[in-house]
């Protein structure tokens, strides 16, 4: 199954989290692009983030963010 645009949007949200600390979250404002707002809501519904508009990674979300970052690092080496 290929990456859909919705999945790509969700991955782009996950890689924005700072994995060096659990004390830092993100906030998606109501003025953000509709696709970003929708992706954030889906991540919350999937149990990966704590709030509908961002918040913090859950344990499952942290695992997903770590894996998303690893894939990004492999595909886009510095």
Secondary structure, 3 states (H helix, E strand, C coil): CCCCHHHHHHHHHHCCCCCCCCCCCEECCCCCCHHHHHHHHHHHHCCCEEECCEEEECHHHHHHHHHHHHHHHHHCCC
